[in-house]
Amino acid sequence: MIDLYTWGTPNGRKVSIMLEALRLQYNVHPVDILADEQFDENFLKISPNNKIPAIVDHDGPNGKAITVFESGAILLYLAEKYGEFLPDNLREKTECMEWLMWQMGGFGPFLGQAHHFNKFAPEEVPYAITRYNNEAKRLWSVLDQRLENRTFILGDDLSIADFAVYPWAMRYEWQLINPADYPAAHSWMERMGQIEFVQFGMQVP
């Protein structure tokens, strides 16, 4: 059994999509980041960086429980453990990891900054708004180019790269992005949104 500590954020939804895709049983423990529950000392034992998501897999390596924090690390752990959504071929596996790291290093952090300065900053900061909205457009262009003539990020097969990118793409309004301006990415979003386990994962918690 897996315990999932999460909240309704793109990073949280990456993991719930993966758990649904693997058809695993798991318990959801909401961590209300708006109420600073991520700073609870018990959660700190699971996630040293005070961030969601995190999991406890009670059937970890050698039958012993393991805690895993950081959404990308969780995706890789689950993909390796269950042998799904991560290619075996080294070349294709490397390509998958490239796009996973692209999301973790760019398509998440920079879009997160756009979210903050567009919606949540206590005062308007024109320089930051311009900087992060321009970077959002650039990153969306990278994604759009990648998805030209591809069904999914790696081609014909779903992977953890798709699970990582999709929840962030679905916050496009917070990034002041019109997906129609990125037709290949927009078509991919529609395909992803029609997958039942993706629909369920996006509703957790």
Buried (B, 14 or more C-beta within 10 A) or exposed (E): EBBBBBBBBBBBBBBBBBBBBBEBEBEBBBBEBEEEBBEEEEBEEBBEEBBBBBBBBEEBEEEEEBBBBBBBEBBBBBBEBBEBBBBEEEEBBEBBBEBBEBBBEBBBEBBBBBBBBBEEEEEEEEEBBEBBBEBBBEBBEBBBEBBEEEBBBBEEEBBBBBBBBBBBBBBBEBBBBEBEEBEBBBBBBEBBEEBEBBEBBBEBB
